[in-house]
Amino acid sequence: MSFRVAIYGKGGIGKSTVSGNLSYSLAAKGLKVVHIGCDPKHDSTRQLLGGAVQNTVLEYMREVPPSRRSLSDIAMAGSKGVMCLEAGGPMPGVGCAGKGITAMFSTLERLGFGDMRHDVTVYDVLGDVVCGGFAVPMRKDVSDAVLIVTSGESMSLYAANNILKGLSRFEGPGGKTGGLILNMRGVLDEEATVQEFSKATGAPVVCKLGRSDLFTRAERSGRTLCEQFPDSDEAREIGRLADYVSELASGARNPVKANPLTDAQMDGLISAGRVDGIGGYALPVVEAATSEEARRPRRIGKGPVAAIQTAGKVIDIPIVIHGSRSCGSSLLGECLSQRLSWSCSLSGLPTSSGSNVHCTGMSAESSVFGGADRLESMVSQLADANSTIVVITTCISSMIGDDVASAMSRVMESHPGTKILTVDANRVDSGYDAHIEAIRALSSLIEEPVHDLPIASVVDDTFVAYNKGRNREAFGSLLNVFGLLQGPGFLSDCSEDDIRGLGRGRMAFLAEESRDALEVERILESKGIVFGPPVPRGYRGAVEWLEKVGRILDMEEAASDAVLRLESRHSRIVDRLSGRLSGRKALVEAGPADRGWICEALSDCGMSVLDSDDGGIDIQIGGRRGSALWMEVPETYVSQEAESILLERAANVLRTSGKEGWKQWRR
């Protein structure tokens, strides 16, 4: 196996010049050398190839299918037989250059690069370590030593220190810092400053190059300085560097474990030219995951999950996830898993199957070169048969800079009448934001409201709360008081036509006044949707709701009759159950939205509602199971049905003694 050395340093510090000359000098000593440029500029090997520009690995990946690729197509023999390779990179502004480095190493491995016989591999790596892709050459399975090119300039030293910080994540107990290469820039006290940095970090200065126009003259002729001016002082210094690397390769010398400086120590070095003690930087300590956290499956970003769960409630609009195949599968799995749980627990309500969800299936190569073309092709095919399409972008498409907006504009130009709704799920800060962005996009389909149908729609940001228990049936009985029918809802596994015709209904009602729901209400009101009071909770809430809606619809007499019926029924329930509940004590651990009506219902039957269990409670409602009898908060909270279910369950639990009594009401 060959010895592998990676050359790092700040952009423009001279890495390509130094690494090219090093490769030439090593080859001049009789070693078989491979030189790999890891920079999108792909200019590292020019001085070894007589000024020629070679085809890059990433260009080759883009142009040649995997079955036809060969290592000989991308490797060129340079001066002294140095084998030259260039990683290359994506087009400026598109794709991820760091991922390109990773893709290059994977491609070289598949092409049998590891089986080639050579003595030394030299990596010329882009700039500072700011991306995991460009940190690949410093990992223990890729390189054996790292050399850092620096000057006495502050930014160059900051970059060198950051490289040492990155290297500390990958080196073993023995270290892999080969040393510092001082490329002089002529700044004040330059050599002394770098020597102080070397002393504090423990990274030795192994080469010192003065300013010389010989490097420029050699590069203009397409050669290295060591080839063009072999008798120069600079060539002799690089020759000594090649001797040093040869000793590292033979084991005569060993890399060291450097100690990066803290920010405070770096400030002292730059401002005063002095460092107190040795480098004190330490890797951040990450607490070990608990056993429960270790078992928990890794979850993908909340933004894309929320976006697809929201848009997926429209059963006949195609959804295109622009991301990798694994990302698309994970998103669809999250969506269908939640929908399956809803369908099992929510009175058999219909749920969409997910057959309308598509994924562009971005590969590793499209992650490097960009995937907008793939997205445009898929959406164009769907636009042939669909008038509306939702596109959800994930983190990878945003990271590589795909111009999704332009691609979708071209699709709409070629398919007049097709509307494409784009939700950038990676741009937003949370799942809440992505959910709202999806709502905002879908609401753009709503046609001009006419309010010509006796339909009332329930608006719920998730449609989980409203569909619990007998809520739909109970709220429907309240709507019937005013001759209103329940509409499809927004969003509740509805169709595109349901959304377009939402404004035909007479009124809409929020299922609950949560932050999310109130934002949805504001969005729909801007589209002309008229809202009445939210869906009521409990007996008193139902009475107040009837009175308000009666006044809005000018049907106060119908509302009064309904209120009288509710009062009569509530009185009968209280009379029947007070004997079992009166004088008993209850601890209520419910959320703010439920606590009010629960406490009112229990008080109507003569129960005492406590804030803590200090007084010896008889029953606990909601929260954790304590020593007292326990029951869940009823899932139904609409109209008087809430009190009826709550009080019946409480009475049954208190009547059945023993720790299993809380289960009896389920039977």
C-alpha positions in Angstrom: 0.0 0.0 0.0 1.3 3.5 -0.9 2.0 6.3 1.5 -0.6 9.0 1.2 0.0 12.6 2.0 -2.7 15.4 1.8 -1.7 19.1 1.3 -4.0 21.6 2.9 -4.0 25.3 3.5 -5.9 28.6 2.9 -7.1 29.3 -0.6 -4.4 31.0 -2.7 -1.6 30.1 -0.3 0.2 28.0 -2.9 -0.9 24.5 -2.3 -1.1 23.5 -5.9 2.4 24.9 -6.6 3.9 23.1 -3.6 2.1 19.8 -4.1 3.0 19.7 -7.9 6.6 20.4 -7.2 6.6 17.8 -4.3 5.1 15.2 -6.6 7.8 15.9 -9.3 10.6 15.7 -6.7 9.3 12.4 -5.3 9.1 11.0 -8.8 12.6 12.3 -9.5 13.9 10.1 -6.6 12.6 7.0 -8.3 9.2 6.7 -6.6 6.0 5.9 -8.4 3.7 8.9 -7.6 0.0 9.6 -8.0 -1.0 13.3 -7.9 -4.8 14.0 -7.2 -6.2 17.5 -7.4 -9.2 17.8 -5.1 -10.3 21.3 -6.2 -13.2 22.3 -8.6 -10.7 24.6 -10.4 -9.0 21.4 -11.6 -5.7 23.3 -12.1 -3.5 21.2 -9.8 -1.9 19.0 -12.5 -1.3 21.5 -15.2 2.3 22.1 -14.2 2.9 18.3 -14.4 1.2 18.0 -17.8 3.0 20.7 -19.8 0.1 23.1 -19.2 -2.5 20.7 -20.5 -6.0 20.6 -18.9 -7.1 17.0 -18.3 -10.6 15.6 -18.2 -11.8 15.5 -14.6 -13.3 12.6 -12.7 -16.6 14.4 -12.3 -16.9 15.3 -15.9 -16.2 11.7 -16.8 -18.9 10.6 -14.4 -21.4 13.0 -16.0 -20.6 11.9 -19.5 -19.9 8.2 -19.3 -22.3 5.5 -17.9 -20.8 3.3 -15.1 -20.6 0.2 -17.2 -18.3 1.9 -19.7 -15.9 3.6 -17.3 -12.2 2.9 -17.1 -9.5 4.3 -14.9 -7.2 4.8 -18.0 -9.7 7.3 -19.4 -9.1 9.8 -16.6 -5.5 9.2 -15.5 -2.7 11.0 -17.5 1.0 10.5 -17.2 2.9 13.7 -16.4 6.5 14.7 -15.9 8.7 12.0 -14.5 5.8 9.5 -14.9 3.6 11.1 -12.2 0.1 9.8 -12.7 -2.3 12.8 -12.6 -6.0 12.9 -11.7 -8.3 15.8 -11.2 -11.5 15.6 -9.2 -13.1 18.6 -10.8 -16.5 19.9 -9.5 -20.0 20.9 -10.5 -20.9 24.0 -12.5 -20.5 27.2 -10.5 -23.6 27.8 -8.5 -25.0 24.3 -8.9 -24.3 21.1 -7.1 -22.0 20.4 -4.1 -18.2 20.4 -4.6 -17.7 18.6 -1.3 -20.0 15.8 -2.3 -18.0 15.7 -5.6 -14.8 14.8 -3.6 -16.7 12.0 -2.0 -18.1 10.8 -5.3 -14.6 10.9 -6.9 -13.2 8.6 -4.2 -16.1 6.2 -4.6 -15.6 6.1 -8.4 -11.9 5.6 -8.1 -12.4 2.7 -5.7 -14.9 1.1 -8.1 -12.4 1.5 -11.0 -9.7 -0.3 -9.2 -7.5 2.6 -8.1 -6.7 0.8 -4.9 -5.2 -2.1 -6.8 -2.6 0.0 -8.6 1.0 -0.2 -7.6 2.5 3.1 -6.6 4.7 4.4 -3.7 3.2 7.8 -2.8 -0.1 9.5 -3.4 -0.3 13.3 -3.1 -3.6 15.0 -2.5 -3.9 18.8 -3.3 -7.1 19.8 -1.4 -9.2 22.9 -1.6 -8.8 25.6 1.0 -9.9 25.4 4.6 -11.8 22.5 6.2 -15.3 23.9 6.1 -17.1 20.9 4.5 -17.1 17.2 5.3 -16.5 16.4 1.6 -13.2 18.3 1.6 -12.2 16.7 4.9 -12.3 13.2 3.3 -8.6 13.3 2.3 -7.5 13.8 5.9 -9.4 10.7 7.2 -7.4 7.8 8.4 -8.6 5.4 5.6 -7.6 7.9 2.9 -4.3 9.6 4.0 -1.4 8.8 6.3 -0.1 12.4 6.9 -1.3 15.9 6.4 1.0 18.8 5.4 -0.3 22.4 5.9 0.9 25.3 3.7 0.8 28.6 5.6 2.3 32.0 5.7 2.6 34.5 8.6 -0.6 36.3 7.5 -3.5 36.1 10.1 -6.0 34.4 7.8 -3.5 31.8 6.7 -2.7 30.9 10.3 -6.4 30.8 11.2 -7.0 28.4 8.3 -4.0 26.3 9.4 -5.4 26.1 13.0 -8.9 25.2 11.7 -7.3 22.4 9.6 -5.6 21.1 12.8 -9.0 21.2 14.5 -10.5 19.2 11.7 -7.6 16.8 11.7 -8.0 16.1 15.4 -11.3 14.4 14.6 -9.7 11.8 12.4 -6.2 11.1 13.8 -5.5 8.3 16.1 -3.4 8.4 19.3 -0.1 8.7 17.3 -1.3 11.7 15.3 -1.0 12.3 11.5 0.2 15.9 11.3 3.2 15.9 8.9 4.1 19.5 9.5 3.9 23.0 8.3 5.2 24.4 5.0 6.0 28.1 5.4 5.4 29.9 2.1 6.7 33.4 2.8 4.7 36.4 1.9 7.0 39.1 3.4 4.8 40.2 6.3 6.2 41.7 9.5 7.8 39.1 11.8 6.5 36.4 9.5 9.0 33.6 10.3 8.9 34.3 14.1 5.1 34.2 14.1 4.9 30.9 12.3 7.6 29.4 14.6 5.6 30.5 17.6 2.5 28.8 16.1 4.6 25.7 15.4 5.9 25.7 19.0 2.4 26.0 20.6 0.8 23.4 18.3 3.6 21.0 18.1 3.4 20.9 14.3 7.0 21.3 13.0 8.0 23.6 10.2 9.4 21.1 7.6 9.9 23.5 4.6 10.5 27.2 4.1 10.0 28.8 0.8 10.9 32.5 0.1 9.1 34.7 -2.4 10.4 34.0 -5.9 9.2 34.8 -9.4 10.8 31.5 -10.5 7.5 29.7 -9.6 5.5 32.0 -11.8 8.0 31.7 -14.7 7.9 27.9 -14.5 4.1 27.7 -14.3 3.7 29.9 -17.3 5.8 27.4 -19.3 3.6 24.6 -18.0 6.2 23.1 -15.8 7.1 22.8 -12.1 9.9 24.9 -10.7 11.8 21.7 -9.9 11.8 20.7 -13.5 12.4 24.2 -15.0 15.0 25.4 -12.5 16.4 22.3 -10.9 19.5 24.1 -9.6 17.6 26.9 -7.8 17.5 27.3 -4.0 13.8 26.8 -4.1 14.1 23.4 -5.9 16.7 22.3 -3.4 14.3 23.2 -0.5 11.5 21.3 -2.1 13.9 18.4 -2.6 14.5 18.4 1.2 10.7 18.3 1.7 10.5 15.3 -0.7 13.2 13.6 1.5 11.2 14.3 4.6 8.0 12.8 3.0 10.1 9.8 1.9 11.2 9.3 5.5 7.6 9.5 6.6 6.7 6.9 3.9 9.5 4.5 5.0 8.7 4.9 8.7 12.0 6.6 9.5 9.9 9.5 10.7 6.5 9.6 12.2 3.7 12.2 12.0 2.9 14.0 15.2 -0.3 14.8 17.1 -0.7 18.5 17.0 -2.5 20.7 19.6 -4.8 23.3 17.9 -5.0 26.7 19.5 -8.1 28.1 21.2 -9.7 31.2 19.8 -8.2 33.2 22.6 -4.7 31.8 21.9 -5.1 32.6 18.2 -6.0 36.2 19.1 -2.9 36.5 21.3 -0.7 35.1 18.5 -2.1 37.5 15.9 -2.1 40.6 18.1 1.1 40.1 20.1 3.0 37.3 18.3 2.9 35.1 21.4 1.0 32.1 22.7 0.9 31.2 26.3 1.5 27.5 26.8 0.5 24.8 24.2 -2.6 24.6 22.2 -5.6 24.2 24.4 -8.4 23.4 21.9 -10.4 20.3 22.7 -13.1 18.6 20.7 -16.6 19.3 22.0 -17.8 16.5 24.2 -21.0 14.8 23.0 -23.0 13.1 25.6 -23.7 9.5 25.0 -27.2 8.6 24.0 -29.4 7.0 26.6 -30.5 3.4 25.8 -33.9 4.8 24.8 -32.4 7.3 22.4 -30.1 4.6 21.0 -33.1 2.5 20.2 -35.1 5.3 18.7 -34.8 5.4 14.9 -33.2 8.3 13.2 -35.7 10.8 12.0 -35.5 13.0 8.9 -36.1 16.7 8.9 -39.4 17.9 10.3 -39.9 20.4 7.4 -40.2 17.8 4.6 -42.3 15.5 6.7 -44.8 18.2 7.7 -45.0 19.4 4.1 -45.8 15.9 2.6 -48.2 15.1 5.4 -50.1 18.3 4.7 -50.1 18.2 0.9 -50.7 14.4 1.0 -54.2 15.0 2.4 -55.3 16.1 -1.1 -55.8 12.6 -2.6 -55.8 13.5 -6.3 -53.0 16.0 -6.7 -49.6 14.4 -7.6 -46.8 15.3 -5.1 -43.2 15.3 -6.3 -40.5 15.0 -3.7 -37.3 16.4 -5.1 -34.7 14.5 -3.2 -32.8 11.2 -2.9 -34.7 7.9 -3.2 -34.0 7.1 0.4 -35.4 10.5 1.4 -38.5 10.0 -0.6 -39.1 6.5 0.8 -38.6 7.8 4.4 -41.0 10.7 3.8 -43.6 8.5 2.3 -43.2 6.0 5.1 -43.7 8.7 7.7 -46.8 9.9 6.0 -48.4 6.5 5.5 -47.5 5.4 9.0 -49.4 8.4 10.5 -52.3 7.9 8.1 -52.6 4.2 9.0 -52.8 5.1 12.7 -55.5 7.6 12.0 -57.5 5.2 9.9 -57.4 2.6 12.7 -58.4 5.0 15.4 -60.6 7.6 13.9 -63.9 5.7 13.2 -62.6 4.2 9.9 -62.2 7.6 8.2 -60.8 7.3 4.7 -57.1 8.0 4.0 -55.2 8.4 0.8 -52.9 5.5 -0.2 -49.9 7.5 -1.1 -50.0 6.4 -4.7 -50.0 10.1 -5.8 -46.5 10.6 -4.2 -43.5 10.6 -6.6 -39.8 11.1 -5.9 -37.1 12.3 -8.3 -34.7 9.8 -6.7 -31.6 12.0 -6.9 -28.5 9.8 -7.1 -25.1 10.6 -5.7 -24.1 12.0 -9.1 -27.1 14.3 -9.3 -26.3 15.5 -5.8 -23.0 16.6 -7.3 -24.1 18.0 -10.6 -27.6 19.2 -9.8 -31.0 17.5 -10.3 -33.1 20.2 -11.8 -33.2 18.5 -15.2 -34.4 15.3 -13.6 -37.1 17.2 -11.7 -38.2 19.1 -14.9 -38.5 15.8 -16.8 -40.7 14.1 -14.1 -43.0 17.1 -13.6 -43.4 17.5 -17.4 -44.6 13.9 -17.7 -47.1 14.4 -14.8 -48.3 17.7 -16.3 -49.5 15.8 -19.4 -52.4 14.3 -17.3 -52.7 16.7 -14.3 -53.8 20.3 -14.0 -52.1 20.8 -10.6 -48.9 19.4 -9.2 -47.2 20.0 -5.8 -43.4 19.9 -5.7 -41.7 19.6 -2.3 -38.0 20.3 -2.2 -35.8 18.6 0.4 -32.4 19.6 2.0 -30.2 18.1 -0.7 -31.8 20.0 -3.6 -31.5 23.2 -1.6 -27.8 22.5 -0.7 -26.7 21.9 -4.2 -28.5 25.0 -5.5 -31.0 23.6 -8.0 -32.9 26.4 -9.7 -36.3 24.8 -9.1 -38.3 27.9 -9.8 -36.9 28.3 -13.4 -37.4 24.6 -14.1 -41.0 24.7 -13.0 -41.6 27.9 -15.1 -40.4 26.1 -18.2 -42.8 23.2 -17.4 -45.8 25.6 -17.0 -44.8 27.4 -20.3 -44.9 24.1 -22.2 -48.1 23.0 -20.4 -50.5 26.0 -20.4 -53.1 25.7 -17.8 -51.0 23.5 -15.5 -50.4 25.0 -12.0 -47.3 23.9 -10.1 -47.2 24.6 -6.3 -43.7 24.6 -4.9 -43.0 24.1 -1.2 -39.3 24.6 -0.2 -39.4 22.4 2.9 -35.7 23.0 3.6 -35.9 26.8 3.5 -38.3 27.0 6.5 -37.2 26.8 10.1 -39.5 24.1 11.4 -42.2 21.5 10.7 -44.7 24.2 11.6 -43.4 26.6 8.9 -43.3 23.9 6.3 -46.9 22.9 7.1 -48.0 26.5 6.8 -46.1 26.9 3.5 -48.0 23.8 2.1 -51.3 25.3 3.3 -50.5 28.6 1.7 -49.7 26.9 -1.6 -52.9 24.8 -1.6 -55.1 27.7 -0.6 -54.1 29.4 -3.9 -56.4 26.9 -5.6 -59.5 28.3 -3.9 -61.8 30.0 -6.5 -63.7 33.2 -5.9 -66.2 32.6 -3.1 -69.9 32.7 -3.9 -71.3 31.1 -0.7 -74.2 29.6 -2.6 -74.5 26.2 -0.9 -75.8 25.4 2.6 -72.4 23.7 3.5 -70.2 24.3 6.5 -66.6 23.1 6.5 -64.4 22.4 9.5 -60.9 23.7 9.2 -58.2 21.8 11.2 -54.5 22.3 10.7 -53.9 18.5 11.2 -57.4 17.1 11.2 -56.4 14.8 14.0 -58.3 16.5 16.9 -61.6 17.0 15.1 -61.8 13.4 13.9 -61.6 11.8 17.3 -64.4 9.9 18.8 -68.0 11.1 17.8 -67.0 14.6 17.0 -68.1 14.6 13.4 -71.5 13.2 14.3 -72.0 15.5 17.3 -71.0 18.7 15.4 -73.2 17.6 12.5 -76.2 17.6 14.9 -75.4 21.3 15.8 -75.1 22.3 12.2 -78.4 20.6 11.4 -80.1 23.1 13.7 -79.4 25.8 11.1 -80.0 23.5 8.0 -76.3 23.3 7.3 -74.5 20.2 6.0 -70.9 19.2 6.7 -68.5 19.9 3.8 -65.4 18.0 3.0 -63.2 20.0 5.4 -59.8 21.6 4.9 -57.6 19.6 4.9 -59.2 16.2 5.4 -58.4 13.8 2.6 -60.2 16.0 0.2 -59.9 16.4 -3.5 -58.6 19.3 -5.6 -62.3 20.1 -6.5 -63.1 20.3 -2.8 -60.4 22.9 -2.3 -61.4 24.9 -5.4 -65.0 25.0 -4.2 -64.3 25.7 -0.6 -65.8 29.2 -1.1 -69.1 27.9 -2.2 -69.9 26.9 1.4 -71.7 29.3 3.6 -69.4 29.2 6.6 -66.3 27.6 8.0 -65.4 26.7 11.6 -62.0 26.1 13.2 -61.7 22.7 15.0 -59.6 24.4 17.7 -57.9 27.7 18.3 -54.3 26.6 18.2 -51.5 28.7 16.8 -51.4 26.6 13.6 -55.2 26.7 13.1 -55.4 30.5 13.7 -52.7 31.0 11.0 -54.7 28.8 8.6 -57.8 30.8 9.4 -56.0 34.0 8.5 -54.8 32.5 5.2 -58.3 31.3 4.2 -59.9 34.6 5.3 -57.6 36.3 2.8 -59.2 34.1 0.2 -62.7 35.2 1.2 -63.7 32.3 3.4 -66.2 33.4 6.1 -65.5 31.9 9.6 -68.0 31.4 12.4 -67.1 30.7 16.1 -64.8 27.6 16.6 -66.2 24.1 17.1 -67.5 24.2 20.8 -66.2 22.1 23.7 -68.6 20.9 26.3 -72.2 21.8 27.2 -71.7 25.5 28.0 -69.5 25.9 24.9 -72.2 24.3 22.8 -74.8 26.7 24.2 -72.7 29.7 23.5 -71.9 28.5 20.0 -75.6 28.0 19.1 -76.4 31.5 20.3 -73.6 33.1 18.3 -74.3 31.3 15.1 -78.0 32.0 15.5 -77.3 35.7 15.6 -74.9 35.5 12.6 -77.4 33.6 10.4 -80.4 35.5 11.8 -81.9 32.2 13.1 -82.1 33.0 16.8 -85.4 31.2 17.3 -83.9 27.9 16.0 -80.9 28.4 18.2 -83.1 29.0 21.3 -85.0 25.8 20.7 -81.8 23.9 20.4 -80.4 25.5 23.6 -83.5 24.4 25.5 -83.0 20.8 24.3 -79.4 20.9 25.4 -80.3 22.2 28.8 -82.9 19.5 29.3 -80.5 16.7 28.3 -77.7 18.1 30.5 -80.1 18.3 33.5 -81.1 14.6 33.1 -77.4 13.5 32.9 -76.5 15.5 36.0 -79.5 14.2 38.0 -78.7 10.6 37.1 -75.0 10.7 37.9 -74.8 13.2 40.8 -75.5 10.4 43.3 -72.4 8.6 42.4 -70.1 11.6 41.9 -71.2 14.2 44.5 -68.6 14.7 47.3 -65.8 12.9 45.5 -62.5 14.6 44.7 -60.9 14.7 41.2 -57.4 15.8 40.0 -57.6 17.0 36.4 -54.4 16.9 34.4 -55.7 18.0 31.0 -54.5 20.7 28.6 -56.0 24.3 28.7 -58.4 23.5 25.9 -60.0 20.6 27.8 -59.6 21.6 31.4 -62.4 24.2 31.5 -65.3 22.1 30.3 -64.1 19.1 32.3 -64.0 21.0 35.6 -67.4 22.5 34.8 -69.0 19.1 34.2 -67.5 17.6 37.3 -68.6 20.5 39.4 -72.2 20.3 38.1 -72.3 16.8 39.6 -71.0 18.0 43.0 -67.4 16.9 42.6 -64.5 18.8 44.0 -61.7 19.6 41.5 -58.3 19.8 43.1 -55.0 21.3 41.9 -52.9 18.7 43.5 -53.3 15.3 45.2 -52.5 16.6 48.7 -56.1 16.2 49.7 -56.4 12.5 48.8 -58.1 12.3 45.4 -60.7 9.7 44.4 -60.0 9.8 40.7 -57.4 11.3 38.3 -58.4 12.4 34.9 -55.7 12.6 32.3 -51.9 12.8 32.9 -50.0 10.0 34.5 -51.5 7.1 36.4 -51.1 7.8 40.1 -52.1 5.9 43.2 -55.8 6.9 42.7 -58.1 5.5 40.1 -57.3 6.9 36.7 -59.1 7.6 33.4 -58.3 9.2 30.1 -59.6 12.5 28.9 -62.5 11.7 26.5 -61.5 12.0 22.9 -64.9 13.6 22.1 -65.3 17.2 23.2 -67.9 18.6 20.9 -71.3 19.7 22.3 -73.0 18.0 25.2 -71.5 14.6 24.1 -68.4 15.6 26.0 -70.0 15.8 29.4 -72.1 12.7 28.8 -69.0 10.5 28.0 -66.8 12.1 30.7 -69.3 11.7 33.5 -70.4 8.2 32.5 -66.8 7.1 32.5 -66.0 8.7 35.8 -69.0 7.1 37.5 -68.0 3.7 36.1 -64.4 4.0 37.2 -65.4 5.0 40.7 -67.9 2.2 40.9 -65.3 -0.5 40.0 -62.7 -0.8 42.7 -59.1 -2.0 42.2 -56.2 -0.8 40.2 -57.6 -2.2 37.0 -60.9 -0.4 37.4 -59.9 2.4 35.1 -60.1 -0.1 32.2 -63.7 -1.1 32.8 -65.3 1.7 30.8 -63.5 0.3 27.6 -65.7 -2.8 27.9 
